[in-house]
Amino acid sequence: MKIREAVPTDARRIHDIAIASWMDAYQEIYSSSSRTHFMNEAYPQEEVVRAIRMAEESRGEYFIVSMIDDEIVGFAHAMEVDGVWEIIRLFVLPDYQQNGIGRKMIKELEQLGAAPLEVYVESRNYQARNFLISYGFQEVSESSEEVFGQTEPVVRLMLTR
């Protein structure tokens, strides 16, 4: 497995991974209409390209991809806000989960200097919560967030080392 910085030509694959992973992770959490809205609205390719370019030009962002046999299978995007690095995107294709890819991407973010780290995850996304806690993140607070017309409780997790 190889991790590298994302480049604009990765945008289509990142889009596809986001959709596949999101649909898998949130099928029990979000309604059919919310999932359909996500499919139609989320991760437009031009937005992914913009985010990659911002990360390339900024010292306060990292956008990385994980590759197996020259195929992108996951990605992570972290941004610094007031001295704390927020992981705003972290997805691994469902068929490649449980193989340490997410852990390696978080470790890469740390090695790049992204610390302390925080992440927000839907409370009912138990797989993501358990993964993050097993890595060392601790639950700090809970709030609510509206996603495509559906309000869900969201947990803020922090990693400080």
C-alpha positions in Angstrom: 0.0 0.0 0.0 1.2 3.5 -0.9 0.0 6.9 0.4 0.5 10.0 -1.5 -0.8 13.6 -1.9 -4.0 13.8 -3.9 -3.8 15.5 -7.3 -6.7 17.0 -9.3 -6.8 14.0 -11.7 -7.8 11.8 -8.7 -11.1 13.7 -8.3 -13.2 11.3 -10.2 -12.0 8.3 -8.3 -12.3 10.2 -5.0 -15.9 11.0 -5.9 -16.7 7.4 -6.6 -15.1 6.2 -3.3 -17.0 8.8 -1.3 -20.3 7.8 -2.8 -19.7 4.0 -2.3 -18.4 4.4 1.2 -21.0 6.9 2.3 -23.8 4.8 1.0 -22.4 1.7 2.7 -21.8 3.5 6.1 -25.0 5.4 6.3 -27.6 3.1 4.8 -29.1 2.4 8.3 -28.8 6.0 9.4 -30.2 8.3 6.7 -33.5 8.0 5.0 -33.9 7.0 1.4 -34.5 10.6 0.4 -31.4 11.8 2.2 -29.3 9.2 0.6 -30.7 10.0 -2.8 -30.0 13.7 -2.2 -26.5 12.8 -1.2 -26.0 10.8 -4.5 -27.2 13.8 -6.5 -25.5 16.6 -4.6 -22.4 15.4 -2.7 -18.9 15.4 -3.9 -19.2 17.0 -7.2 -16.0 16.5 -9.1 -15.3 20.2 -9.4 -15.6 20.6 -5.6 -13.1 17.7 -5.1 -10.7 19.3 -7.5 -11.0 22.6 -5.6 -10.3 20.9 -2.3 -7.3 19.2 -3.7 -5.9 22.4 -5.1 -6.5 24.3 -1.8 -4.6 21.5 0.0 -1.7 21.8 -2.5 -1.5 25.5 -2.0 -2.0 25.7 1.7 0.1 24.8 4.7 -3.1 24.3 6.7 -4.5 21.4 4.7 -3.6 17.9 3.7 -5.5 15.8 1.1 -4.0 12.3 0.7 -5.0 9.1 -1.1 -4.2 5.5 -0.3 -3.3 3.2 -3.2 -3.1 -0.6 -3.7 -1.7 -1.7 -7.0 -1.9 1.8 -8.5 -5.7 2.0 -7.7 -6.9 4.6 -5.2 -8.9 2.7 -2.5 -9.3 5.5 0.2 -8.6 9.1 0.9 -8.4 11.5 3.8 -8.6 15.3 4.0 -7.6 17.3 7.1 -7.7 21.0 7.7 -6.3 23.2 10.4 -8.7 25.4 12.3 -7.4 27.4 15.2 -4.5 25.0 16.0 -6.6 21.9 15.8 -6.6 19.6 12.7 -10.0 18.4 11.7 -10.4 15.3 9.6 -13.2 16.4 7.3 -13.1 13.4 5.0 -11.9 9.9 5.6 -13.2 7.1 3.4 -12.0 3.7 2.4 -13.9 1.5 -0.1 -16.0 -1.0 1.8 -14.2 -4.0 0.2 -10.8 -2.7 1.5 -12.0 -1.8 5.1 -10.6 -3.7 8.0 -7.1 -3.9 6.4 -5.4 -1.0 8.3 -5.8 1.5 5.5 -7.7 4.1 7.6 -5.1 3.7 10.4 -2.2 4.3 8.0 -3.9 7.4 6.6 -4.4 8.9 10.0 -0.8 8.0 10.9 0.4 9.7 7.7 -1.6 12.9 8.6 0.1 12.8 12.0 3.5 12.4 10.4 2.8 15.4 8.2 2.2 17.5 11.3 -1.6 17.3 11.7 -2.0 17.3 15.4 -4.0 17.4 17.6 -6.7 15.8 15.4 -10.4 15.9 15.8 -13.2 14.4 13.8 -17.0 14.6 13.8 -19.0 11.4 13.2 -22.7 10.6 13.3 -23.5 9.0 16.7 -25.1 6.0 15.0 -22.1 5.3 12.8 -20.8 2.7 15.2 -18.3 1.3 12.8 -16.5 4.7 12.4 -16.8 5.5 16.1 -15.3 2.1 17.1 -12.5 2.5 14.6 -11.6 6.0 15.8 -11.7 5.0 19.4 -9.6 1.9 18.7 -7.0 4.3 17.2 -7.0 6.4 20.3 -9.5 9.1 19.7 -11.7 10.0 22.7 -15.3 11.2 22.6 -15.4 14.9 23.7 -18.9 16.2 23.0 -22.1 15.6 21.2 -24.2 18.0 19.1 -26.7 17.8 16.3 -26.2 18.3 12.6 -28.7 18.6 9.7 -27.7 16.6 6.6 -29.9 16.9 3.6 -32.9 17.7 5.7 -32.4 15.0 8.4 -31.1 15.9 11.8 -28.7 13.5 13.4 -26.6 13.6 16.6 -22.9 14.0 15.9 -20.0 13.1 18.2 -16.8 15.1 18.3 -13.7 12.9 18.9 -10.2 14.1 19.7 -6.8 12.6 19.4 -4.1 14.2 21.5 -0.6 12.7 21.8 
